[in-house]
């Protein structure tokens, strides 16, 4: 049996064909297009659908794929009637007008209820739902179902409308983790009746004919929670998972809930069975691209050593959100060339993850997963910084897609033999510890200045 996983990321969308041995036997990639329409930035859904359907058809014809599973990025919702979208899907990277934002804020539940911090843009998609409802009430009135992004694609490809708890619980303002139920916002706005029935991530929710074959459609899953499932199912003991892509998401189920600081983009995610997963995150993939000038490919070790020796470092933040909000990112200590910029960018990501691991009380085994760990260098840097913890890295860079595939296989009682993670080998850069201390001293000074300025206002 083979499963096609559509992994819809904000920057890149991918299709992977998985065999039951856990190996990826084929893949396709594209970049979603975001366009201006009606005063909003919205997804070019037709273009992405055409690509996705074409990739699925090819996977069925070339590999005999029998099932389609979806993994999707957070922060995104879809309004649909029985046949189509009632409004284009909003890009989460846009801010409501100030006067609307002020009205929205008064309706958002407390952190103590939802464990969703109040984030900018559409990082809480309940906030974008309130915005759209205010300015496009007819789109809401016409909608029979409110779907999370992965559930939209499962429905679009032939499944039934469904809710899924890992996506609803992803800092949306829509879920109360302790009650394992919708938040007070959902009832206050009258949305509960348009929330479909729940189905577990990976459950079969429909089928469609493709190339003379009937293909099963599985309920989708939030991508970072799929990565967490990848490793939890392997019985590796207590784990912190660092899932990297456009976002770097650090999940530590062992962190006490009272340790979460909503001002530092700390929150509760919800796993595929509804359990709370303390989380901290920042837009690390986006920040790496900004700092590095869009660097692609391997980063020479020599460039990293030179950046450390010269004391060239990037200070947060180069994207909204994260544990150091309200600071404009800058490079200090010199003007690096292209290779050194890439080195500084990776060092920045490593130092930010290191900070996040402290804030999320991580003392267990850490697994570093995803595209920013290409070549194992990010995991190696972290292992050098934190010699008291064990560090592993995914055998594949596609932990989210692998976890999604596992859910599909498991839902029909099939074994799925994903490769176990591998030990990460610590790097050995001179003066790296001192570099980290200098970086932390600088960001502590920035943080104190920002708090003082906030108090002065």
Beta strands, then each sheet from edge to edge (+ up, - down):
strand 1: 2-8
strand 2: 13-19
strand 3: 24-30
strand 4: 34-37
strand 5: 40-43
strand 6: 67-72
strand 7: 77-80
strand 8: 145-148
strand 9: 175-176
strand 10: 181-182
strand 11: 204-210
strand 12: 213-218
strand 13: 221-222
strand 14: 239-244
strand 15: 248-252
strand 16: 266-270
strand 17: 276-282
strand 18: 313-315
strand 19: 330-332
strand 20: 365-370
strand 21: 391-393
strand 22: 422-423
sheet 1: 3+ 2- 1+ 6+ 12+ 11-
sheet 2: 3+ 2- 1+ 6+ 13+
sheet 3: 4+ 5-
sheet 4: 7+ 8-
sheet 5: 9+ 10-
sheet 6: 16+ 17- 15+ 14- 20- 21- 22+
sheet 7: 18+ 19-
end
